[in-house]
Amino acid sequence: MPDPRAATVARDTRETRIRLTLKLDGTGQAEVSTGLPFFDHVLDAFARHGLFDLNVEAKGDLAVEAHHTVEDVAIALGRAVNEALGERRGIVRTAHAYVPLDEALARVVIDCGGRGYAVVDAPLERTWIGGIDGDMFRHFLESFAIEARLNLHAAVLAGVNGHHKVEALFKALGRALDGATRLDPRLGDQVPSTKGVVDRGSTS
């Protein structure tokens, strides 16, 4: 019987080929291959700190730049979260996490309320981390939030080292998403909304 809180997403374009599976109620097992070792590293951190089981295989036009691969993985991951949540019955819905990494400190706040929106305050522009334009991690979070249909506020509150800033952000993203997507037994089968329904859009 398929896991009701899991999803598989395939995305094929002229620029990328993505195969992604996500299990919300996992144990933090991750297998990630994008051709970008640092991107693999932070996606692994996201899964391990969120206790999600995540498998990502991405092949992109890296000879051009990392942009399309990072963007399309964000889209696929967001769609997988949206699909795995379904009608979002019984979930906590909102959560936040602070994560430090040496001198860096990141905060992520999430509301899985069906409204895709992101505010990202992360001074990473004009920085290259693992061969990736640092601003792509802001773009990743925005694309992810829109496709996952969740409200995301993310900020790097302190930090000097770009690697530390981004890794702290992805760990905080995992922990906040874990908290927001957890099932609360007190809610039972209720949708956590005064409207009685969460508009999760199309999963196509």
Buried (B, 14 or more C-beta within 10 A) or exposed (E): EEEEBBBBBEBEEEBBBBBBBBBBBBEBBBEBBBBBEBBBBBBBBBBBBBBBBBBBBBBBBBEEBBBBBBBBBBBBBBBBBBBBBBEBBBBBBBBBBBBBBEEBBBBBBBBBBBBBBBEBEBBBEEBEBBEBBBBBBBBBBBBBBBBBBBBBBBBBBBBEBBBBBBBBBBBBBBBBBBBBBBBEEEBEEEBBEEEEEBEBBEBE
